[in-house]
Amino acid sequence: MTVHLTRRPAAQWWALAGFFAAVTVVAVLGGLAVAQPADDYAALSRPGWAPPSWLFGPVWTVLYAMIAVAGWLVWRRVGWGPALWVYTLQLVLNAIWTPLFFGAGLRGLAFADIVALWLAIGATVLLFSRISALAAWLLAPYWLWVTFASALNYAIWQLN
C-alpha cells in the first residue's frame, strides 16, 4: 500500500517549509537585484499617491507568507498539478520584476512583467478556487496589491 505524501504529518510540515523557502527565494532575488531599493525608490519621480518606501517590506512579508500557505493548502489537497505550475509561473514573474524595475531600470519592461504577473495571479486564484476556497482567498490581498503596484509602476514609468 502506498501512503500519499500529503497524508504523512512530517511531510506536510516539510512541504510547508518548502513553500516558505520558495517565496523567500523570490524575495531574496528581488533584494539582490538592487543594493538600496528604498534609496532608488526615493530618487524616482513618483505620483503623490505613492506609498513611502518603508511600507513595502512589511506588506510583502505578510503577502509572501499568505502566498506560501495558499500554495501549501493546494498541495495538501491535490499534490503537484496544473494549479501549482501556474502558481510557480506567478512566483517567477514576481521574482523578475524587481531586477527589471530597479536593477536594470527597465520600467516599461517591468510594467509588461507586472501585467503578466497580474494575469498569472488571476489564473492561480481561479485554479486554486476549484481546490480550496481558503487558498484562493489568501491570494486576494496579493492580487489587490499587485493591481496597485501595476498602477504605480506605470505612473513611475511615465514620470521618469
Secondary structure, 3 states (H helix, E strand, C coil): CCCCHHHCHHHHHHHHHHHHHHHHHHHHHHHHCCCCHHHHHHHCCCCCCCCCHHHHHHHHHHHHHHHHHHHHHHHHHHCCCHHHHHHHHHHHHHHHHHHHHHHCCCHHHHHHHHHHHHHHHHHHHHHHHCCCHHHHHHHHHHHHHHHHHHHHHHHHHHHC
